[in-house]
Amino acid sequence: MKNVMVGGTGRSALRADADDVFFDYLRSSLDDVCSDLAGKFDLYNSRGEPRKAFILDTLLKYSCCGCIVKVLTRQRRSDRADMLFIQNHKLAVNLLVERLRRRLKLNGFKPEVEGEAGGVYGRPDVIVKPTIMGVVVEVAKTLEIIIEVKTGTGFTYAQLFRYLIGRPNAVLLVWRVTRRQVLVIDGKERCRLLILLIEAALDRGTAILNDEYEECSHNPVRDASYTIEDAQGIVDEFLTALVETISNVVESVVDIIQRRLQTTGISQITVSRESLSAS
């Protein structure tokens, strides 16, 4: 009888499978905690559904349980972005969808534009599916690229990792228009990090559910509304940056797809529009 040896590749595969199982278990537990927190603090949307995206975002954003409770119980009267930023975002998403469709056709694909797509922990931005936050590109059900369009200066890891917790096999591309930046995070490469984040969120959420936390003197909730002081400057800078950087986003998407093509055959790309809250 021969001894079966597991080589480096085999060990890596086994480790990856174990990570996937553990990840699914943790994510299921996190889903339960978010639902329980919704019940504890009466956090439901107009359809009676738990506001899991908001709850998870808060659990990931703050390390202080006292701050988390304040955010969950003392929400700002209005989180609605100024219409100027909303329109900037819509313009960027609409142009990106069409540029992606045109570019993919030139590469021999047959892209399709679909309606909104959603997720448990929030809807992302580009399949060339349009979204409120950007676009999602699905490739033959083997590759998903989430494009988060940020038209302002705001940036939080909590929001980005919330998307990847919901879609851990996706590649997340962040387009910071006015900063002229394109950032890429591959969910598969960050599985261990996502596990650490879920564990942290679970610990905080469980402590709050069990009332095992200390009140704090911090003030994470600010009621002051944002005032636009130079609307013309914002418009000029955004429109200029949009034209200068949109091709970089499109080429980044094509590059991600081509690298995946090296390992698997892909015959069709689905382009869909999805929406998240404006930046």
ABEGO torsion letter per residue (X at the ends): XBBBBBBAAAAAAAAAAAAAAAAAAAAAAAAAAAAAAAAAAGBBBAAGBBBAAAAAAAAAABABAAAAAAAAABBBABABBBAAAAAAAAAAAAAAAAAAAAAAAAAGBBBBBBBBBBBAAEBBAXOBBBBAAEBBBBBGGABBBBBBBBABABBBAAAAAAAAAABAABBBBBBBAAAGBBBBBBAAAAAAAAAAAAAAAAAAAAAAAAGBBBBBABBABBABBBBBABAAAAAAAAAAAAAAAAAAAAAAAAAAAAAAAAABBBABBBBBBBBBBBX
